[in-house]
Amino acid sequence: MNSTFSSNFSETAIFQTLSNVLKSKRPLASTSSGKSIYSSISIWAYELLNTHIDPTPKKYISTSEACKDTGIARTTISRYLDTHVPAKGLLLFSKPLVDINSSFNLAKKNSEELTLDVNTSKQVWVYTVSNNKVILVNDQPFCSRELTAKYLGTTHRVIRYSVDC
C-alpha cells in the first residue's frame, strides 16, 4: 500500500496506492462536527456473486460487529465502505442499496480495473507424515497464510516464501 515516487530531469511520476483509489471511489459526504462519517454507523454487507448481488444484506450495528462476523479488519472495512469494491466477496455500505443492478455493474467494473486478487486470503494445506501416511493437518486447509503461520509458530513472510502458490 505504499506509494512510489520517482523523479528524473524530464518527468515526475506518482503512482496511486489502493487506498487512494478506494478514497476516490467513495461518494463525497461531510459532517458538521468534523468527525468521520464512518465512526459509529450501521453497515450493510451484500454478497457479490458472479451474476448479481444477493439482494438480502446482512446488517451490522457497528464496524466492530461487522469485523467480528466477516473476519474483515476494521481498517479494511473503513477503506472499502461505500466504494463498490468487494472485500472478501462482500460489498460494504453505510446505507442500504437503492439500485442493486447499477451497484452490481459498478462493482464488476471496479473489480476488473483493480488487481484485487493479491488482497484475498489464500488457503494453505499443511500436511504431516505419520506411520508412512500423509495426513492433512486439522482435516482441512487453513483459511489464510496468517493462520498457518500462527499454527506453525513462524511468520507470515516465511509462509509466503515457502508455499507453492
C-alpha positions in Angstrom: 0.0 0.0 0.0 3.0 2.3 -0.1 3.1 4.9 -2.8 6.0 5.2 -5.1 7.6 8.4 -6.1 10.2 8.6 -8.9 11.7 11.6 -10.5 14.2 12.5 -13.2 15.0 15.7 -15.1 12.3 15.3 -17.6 9.3 13.9 -15.7 7.8 13.1 -12.3 5.6 10.1 -11.8 3.5 9.4 -8.8 1.6 6.1 -8.6 -1.6 5.9 -6.7 -2.0 3.4 -3.9 -5.0 1.2 -3.5 -6.1 3.3 -0.5 -6.1 6.4 -2.7 -8.1 4.7 -5.4 -10.7 3.5 -2.8 -10.9 7.0 -1.4 -11.6 8.4 -4.9 -14.5 5.9 -5.3 -16.2 6.9 -2.1 -19.0 9.4 -2.5 -18.4 12.9 -1.1 -20.0 13.4 2.3 -19.4 15.7 5.2 -20.4 16.1 8.7 -20.8 19.3 10.7 -18.9 18.0 13.7 -15.8 17.2 11.7 -16.0 13.6 12.9 -15.5 10.8 10.4 -18.8 9.8 8.8 -17.8 6.2 9.3 -17.1 6.3 13.1 -20.3 4.8 14.6 -22.5 3.7 11.9 -24.5 0.7 10.7 -23.0 -1.4 7.9 -24.9 -3.3 5.2 -22.9 -6.2 3.8 -24.0 -7.6 0.4 -22.6 -10.7 -1.1 -21.2 -10.1 -4.6 -21.8 -13.2 -6.8 -20.7 -13.8 -10.4 -24.0 -12.7 -11.9 -25.6 -10.5 -9.3 -25.6 -9.1 -5.8 -27.5 -11.1 -3.3 -30.4 -8.6 -2.6 -30.6 -9.6 1.1 -27.9 -7.8 3.0 -26.6 -8.6 6.5 -26.9 -5.5 8.7 -24.4 -4.8 11.4 -25.0 -2.2 14.1 -21.3 -1.3 14.2 -17.9 -1.7 12.5 -16.9 -3.9 15.4 -19.8 -6.3 14.9 -19.1 -6.4 11.1 -15.4 -7.0 11.8 -16.1 -9.9 14.1 -18.7 -11.6 11.9 -17.0 -11.2 8.5 -13.3 -11.5 9.5 -12.6 -8.3 7.7 -10.3 -5.9 9.6 -11.7 -2.7 10.9 -9.4 -0.5 8.8 -10.3 -2.6 5.7 -14.0 -2.1 6.3 -13.5 1.7 6.6 -11.4 1.8 3.4 -13.9 -0.3 1.3 -17.1 1.2 2.8 -19.3 2.8 0.1 -16.7 2.2 -2.7 -18.5 -0.6 -4.7 -15.2 -2.5 -4.4 -15.6 -6.0 -2.9 -13.7 -7.0 0.2 -13.6 -10.8 0.7 -16.6 -11.1 -1.7 -18.7 -8.6 0.2 -19.8 -5.1 -0.8 -19.9 -2.9 2.3 -22.2 0.2 2.5 -23.2 2.7 5.2 -26.8 2.7 3.8 -28.9 0.0 2.1 -28.5 -0.2 -1.7 -31.2 1.5 -3.7 -30.3 0.3 -7.2 -28.8 -3.2 -6.9 -28.3 -3.7 -10.7 -26.3 -0.4 -11.1 -24.3 -1.3 -8.0 -23.5 -4.8 -9.5 -22.3 -3.2 -12.7 -20.2 -0.7 -10.9 -18.7 -3.4 -8.6 -17.9 -5.7 -11.6 -16.2 -2.7 -13.3 -14.2 -1.8 -10.2 -13.1 -5.5 -9.8 -11.9 -5.6 -13.3 -10.0 -2.3 -13.0 -8.2 -3.1 -9.8 -6.0 -6.1 -9.1 -7.8 -7.4 -6.0 -6.5 -11.0 -6.0 -3.4 -10.0 -4.1 -5.6 -8.8 -1.3 -7.5 -12.1 -1.0 -6.6 -14.7 1.6 -5.1 -17.8 0.2 -5.9 -21.2 1.6 -2.8 -23.2 2.7 -2.8 -27.0 3.0 -0.4 -28.3 5.7 0.5 -32.0 5.8 2.3 -34.2 8.2 3.7 -37.6 7.8 2.8 -40.3 10.4 3.4 -44.0 10.0 4.3 -43.5 6.3 0.9 -41.8 5.7 0.5 -38.2 4.6 -2.2 -36.6 6.7 -3.8 -33.2 6.3 -3.4 -31.1 9.5 -6.7 -30.2 11.1 -8.5 -32.2 8.4 -8.9 -29.0 6.3 -6.8 -26.3 4.8 -6.0 -23.1 6.8 -8.0 -20.1 5.6 -5.0 -17.8 5.3 -1.2 -17.7 5.4 -1.5 -15.7 8.7 -3.4 -18.6 10.4 -0.9 -21.1 9.0 2.0 -19.0 10.4 0.3 -18.9 13.9 -0.2 -22.6 13.9 3.4 -23.4 12.8 4.8 -20.7 15.1 6.5 -18.8 12.4 5.9 -15.6 10.4 3.6 -14.7 7.5 6.7 -13.9 5.4 8.2 -17.4 5.9 4.9 -19.0 4.8 4.6 -16.7 1.8 8.1 -17.5 0.6 7.8 -21.2 1.4 4.4 -22.1 -0.1 4.0 -23.0 -3.7 1.0 -20.8 -4.6 
